Amino acid sequence: MTSNSAAFDANRTSSNRCGVTLMNNQNGYVVAEVMGAKDGITITEFPSMIRVDGPGKIVFDYAEISEALGTTFDGSDFEEIMSTHYGRMVHLDDMTLMFANPEDAAEYIDFDLTPVQ
């Protein structure tokens, strides 16, 4: 019996993707609708969750989401409907940013880009 280990090899290259899983409730659905109108964002709806995925950097602008909801939306609301994420997440007062690569988030997360000698 021969083994095809290539099928199980790790791919260590960047996917250049990031994303979140949201609850499939009223707020999660509206956030997904707002985000789905943006270029490059993919929305995948499941019975109990909604995936929001995109390339490079995703911006969840609270003012934009608040307008669509008809009520104030902020970071605590975002945390309430989000169950998991991949990529670097940065919460600011007026938005949440998702970065596919830590280098792109360096200014926010104190990631040192200086090469080590």
KALINUR-V86630 format. One line per field, one symbol per residue. ss: DSSP state (2 for helix, 1 for strand, 0 for the rest). psi: psi as a letter, one per 40 degrees, with the letter a starting at -180 (. if undefined). burial: 1 if it has 24 or more other ideal C-beta (glycine too) atoms within 12 Angstrom, else 0. A space follows every 10 residues. Layout:
ss: ???
psi: ???
burial: ???
This chain:
ss: 0000222200 0000001111 1110022222 2222220000 0111100011 1111101111 1222222220 0000222222 2111110111 1000111110 0222222220 0000000
psi: hihgdddeii heihefiiii hiigaddddd dddddeeihe hhhhhideih hhiiichhhg hdddddddde ihhadddddd ehdiiiihhh hideihhhhd hdddedddef hhehih.
burial: 0000000000 0000001111 1110001111 1101110100 1010000001 1111011111 1100100110 0011001100 1100111111 0000111111 0001100000 0000000
